[in-house]
């Protein structure tokens, strides 16, 4: 069995997964993140990006070879 993490993937795949992760985080926690960003005077996109990266490491990657 092959175990890979996010860092082992090529740049194109990383970007696609990051985009998917951002959409997932925004769908699940968007209003909470927006409120947090406004409360602490942070850029919402920066907060979203940080949370999306954290979310990437909770994924299990399955590949068909």
Secondary structure as UniProt FT lines:
FT   HELIX           6..8
FT   HELIX           11..39
FT   TURN            40..41
FT   HELIX           44..56
FT   TURN            57..58
//
